[in-house]
Amino acid sequence: MPITEEITKPKILYSCYYSKSRTGEQFVPEHVLSYQLAGTMSMYDGKKNYKSVEGDLRFTKRNQLLKFEKIPPENGEYKSITLYLTQDILKEISLEYNYKIEKSNPDLAILPLPQNPAYLSFMESLIAYFAMNQEEDEKLFRIKIKEALHLLLKINPELIQVLFDFNEPGKIDLEAFMNKNFHFNVQLKRFAYLTGRSLATFKRDFQKVFQDSPSHWLQKRRLQEAYYLIKEKAKAPSDVYLEVGFEDLSHFSFAFKKQFGVAPSKI
């Protein structure tokens, strides 16, 4: 199930669970700093795969579409800490310290961070907080997020060009973007936003480029990819339907049979 949560207040999330694994996809609305306490996080941005294991820190740029898989260690729990570096806090720091960008870095999606003692000490302070108190404290979260930002700027100063780029996505090549991201199951308004368009302009431009409506093209393109993965890569339909952007197996099977005249299990 796609996650499209908007972050409207200071947020630090502690994840902990026992289940075998969790897969899904996510729109990342804010910059994120994450620490992998236990287990493995695998991510795919439509172009590149990323993997974080126990002890890894990573920075994820905002306005990204990602597929993910969270895998607990054998006989253990999956655990991670995630800090959302919200635009309001970043703008506050930018004004206070007069940070300005010289150029943006559009290619950066996820950046592994060094295991610096200062980072690790900071994360340990958060672990101690969650160990003794499960109540969210917005004032404390705001202070800790600012502390995290100052550490990032000191240890990874190249992130200044990313953190303080407050521009919204500009109008980009629609055909290239959609062919890269068709398998993400997000609303059309999200695709429109990420290509720098209003929903109405997105639909109009889409018709010009593809001679088709977005919804019809997306289903057709996803089914084509599914057919290829099942026939050429010998993948099971139960593994493919989420990968190409369908929400449930029964809808996928119905659409597949309608498109190709045969059930996916019979390919």
C-alpha positions in Angstrom: 0.0 0.0 0.0 1.5 3.4 -1.0 2.3 5.8 1.8 1.6 9.5 1.1 1.7 11.0 4.6 2.3 14.7 4.8 4.5 15.8 7.7 2.9 18.8 9.4 4.8 18.9 12.7 8.2 18.0 14.1 8.4 14.2 13.9 10.9 11.5 15.0 9.8 8.0 14.4 11.0 4.9 16.2 10.1 1.7 14.3 10.2 -1.7 15.9 8.4 -4.9 14.9 8.8 -8.7 14.7 7.2 -9.6 11.4 9.1 -11.4 8.6 9.4 -8.4 6.3 7.4 -5.4 5.1 7.4 -4.1 1.5 5.7 -1.1 0.0 6.3 2.2 -1.6 6.5 5.7 -0.3 6.5 9.4 -1.4 9.1 11.2 0.8 7.7 14.7 1.3 10.5 15.9 3.6 14.3 15.3 3.9 14.9 12.4 6.1 17.8 11.3 8.4 17.6 7.6 9.4 19.6 5.3 11.6 19.4 1.5 11.1 19.4 -0.1 14.6 18.7 -3.7 13.5 17.6 -5.5 10.4 18.0 -4.4 6.8 16.3 -1.6 4.7 16.4 -2.0 0.9 15.2 0.8 -1.3 14.8 1.5 -5.0 14.2 5.0 -6.5 13.3 3.8 -10.0 17.0 3.9 -11.1 19.2 2.7 -8.3 19.1 0.2 -5.4 20.2 1.2 -1.9 20.7 -1.0 1.2 21.2 -0.1 4.8 22.2 -2.6 7.5 22.7 -2.4 11.3 24.7 0.7 12.2 24.2 2.5 8.9 23.0 6.1 8.7 21.4 7.6 5.6 20.1 10.9 4.3 17.1 10.8 1.9 16.2 13.8 -0.2 12.7 15.1 -0.2 10.2 14.7 -3.1 11.4 11.1 -3.9 9.4 8.1 -4.9 10.8 5.0 -3.3 10.0 1.3 -3.1 11.2 -0.4 0.1 11.6 -3.6 1.9 12.2 -3.8 5.7 13.7 -7.1 6.8 14.2 -8.0 10.5 17.3 -10.0 11.5 16.9 -13.7 12.0 15.0 -14.3 15.2 15.0 -10.6 16.0 13.2 -7.3 15.6 13.5 -4.7 12.8 14.4 -1.4 14.4 15.2 2.1 13.1 15.0 5.8 14.0 13.8 8.3 11.5 13.9 12.1 11.7 11.9 14.3 9.4 13.8 17.5 8.6 10.8 19.7 7.8 10.9 22.8 5.6 9.7 25.1 8.4 12.7 24.2 10.6 15.1 24.4 7.7 13.8 27.9 6.8 14.2 29.0 10.4 17.8 27.8 10.4 18.5 29.3 7.0 17.3 32.8 8.2 19.2 32.5 11.5 22.5 31.6 9.9 22.1 33.0 6.4 22.5 29.7 4.6 22.1 30.1 0.8 22.6 27.5 -2.0 24.8 28.1 -5.0 23.4 25.1 -7.0 21.0 22.3 -6.4 21.8 18.6 -6.6 18.9 17.0 -8.6 20.6 13.6 -8.8 20.9 13.0 -5.1 18.3 10.6 -3.8 19.9 8.7 -0.9 23.3 9.5 0.7 25.0 7.0 3.0 26.5 8.9 5.9 29.8 8.2 7.7 29.7 6.4 11.1 30.9 9.5 12.9 31.0 9.3 16.7 29.0 12.5 16.9 26.2 11.0 14.8 26.2 7.8 16.9 26.2 9.7 20.2 23.2 11.7 19.0 21.3 8.6 17.9 22.0 7.0 21.3 20.4 10.0 23.0 17.2 9.3 21.0 17.3 5.6 21.8 17.4 6.5 25.5 14.5 8.9 25.1 12.3 6.2 23.4 13.3 3.6 25.9 11.9 5.6 28.8 9.0 7.5 27.1 6.8 6.6 24.2 4.9 9.9 24.3 5.6 12.3 21.4 7.1 15.6 22.6 6.9 18.2 19.8 9.1 20.7 21.6 11.8 18.2 22.3 11.5 16.8 18.7 12.1 20.3 17.3 15.2 20.8 19.4 16.6 17.4 18.5 15.9 17.9 14.8 17.8 21.2 14.9 20.6 19.4 16.7 20.7 16.8 13.9 20.8 19.5 11.3 23.7 21.2 12.9 25.6 17.9 12.9 24.8 17.3 9.3 26.1 20.7 8.3 29.3 20.2 10.3 30.1 16.7 9.2 28.6 16.7 5.7 28.7 20.4 4.6 27.9 19.4 1.0 24.3 18.9 2.1 23.9 22.7 2.4 23.1 22.7 -1.3 20.3 20.1 -0.7 18.9 21.1 2.7 18.4 24.8 1.9 17.0 24.3 -1.7 13.4 25.4 -1.1 12.4 25.3 -4.7 9.5 23.1 -5.7 9.9 20.6 -8.6 10.3 22.4 -11.9 8.6 21.4 -15.1 10.6 18.4 -16.4 10.4 15.9 -19.4 7.1 14.1 -18.9 7.9 11.1 -21.1 11.2 10.3 -19.4 9.7 10.7 -15.9 6.7 8.5 -16.5 8.7 5.7 -18.2 11.0 5.7 -15.1 8.2 5.9 -12.5 5.1 4.2 -13.9 5.4 1.4 -11.4 4.9 3.7 -8.4 1.3 3.4 -7.2 0.6 7.0 -6.4 -2.2 9.4 -7.2 -2.1 11.4 -10.5 -1.8 14.7 -8.5 1.5 13.3 -7.1 2.9 12.6 -10.5 1.7 16.1 -11.6 3.5 17.8 -8.6 6.8 15.9 -9.2 6.8 16.9 -12.9 6.2 20.5 -12.0 2.6 20.8 -13.3 -0.9 21.4 -12.0 -3.1 18.3 -12.3 -5.0 19.9 -15.3 -1.7 20.7 -17.1 -0.3 17.3 -16.4 -3.3 15.6 -18.0 -3.2 17.9 -21.0 0.5 17.4 -21.5 0.2 13.7 -21.0 -2.4 13.4 -23.7 -0.1 15.3 -26.1 2.9 13.1 -25.3 1.3 9.7 -25.1 -1.9 10.1 -27.1 -3.6 8.4 -24.1 -5.1 9.3 -20.8 -2.8 8.8 -17.7 -5.0 6.1 -16.1 -5.3 4.0 -19.2 -1.6 4.4 -20.1 -0.5 3.5 -16.6 -2.5 0.3 -16.5 -1.3 -0.7 -20.0 2.3 0.0 -19.2 2.2 -1.8 -15.9 0.7 -4.9 -17.5 3.3 -4.9 -20.2 6.0 -4.8 -17.6 4.3 -7.6 -15.7 4.0 -9.8 -18.8 7.8 -9.3 -19.4 8.7 -10.1 -15.7 6.5 -13.3 -15.7 7.5 -14.6 -19.1 11.1 -13.6 -19.4 12.2 -13.4 -15.8 10.1 -16.3 -14.5 8.6 -14.3 -11.7 5.4 -15.3 -9.9 2.3 -13.2 -10.4 2.1 -12.9 -6.6 5.6 -11.2 -6.6 5.0 -9.1 -9.7 1.7 -7.3 -9.0 3.0 -4.9 -6.3 6.3 -4.4 -8.2 4.6 -3.0 -11.2 2.1 -0.8 -9.2 -1.1 -2.8 -8.6 -2.7 -2.7 -5.1 -4.1 -6.2 -5.0 -3.6 -9.5 -6.8 -7.2 -10.1 -7.8 -7.5 -6.8 -9.7 -4.1 -7.4 -11.3 -5.1 -10.9 -12.5 -8.5 -9.6 -13.9 -6.8 -6.7 -15.8 -4.0 -9.0 -17.0 -6.4 -11.6 -18.4 -8.5 -8.8 -20.1 -5.4 -7.4 -21.7 -3.7 -10.6 -22.9 -6.5 -13.1 -23.0 -4.8 -15.4 -20.5 -4.4 -15.5 -16.7 -0.9 -14.5 -15.5 -0.6 -17.9 -13.8 -0.9 -19.5 -17.2 2.0 -17.7 -18.9 
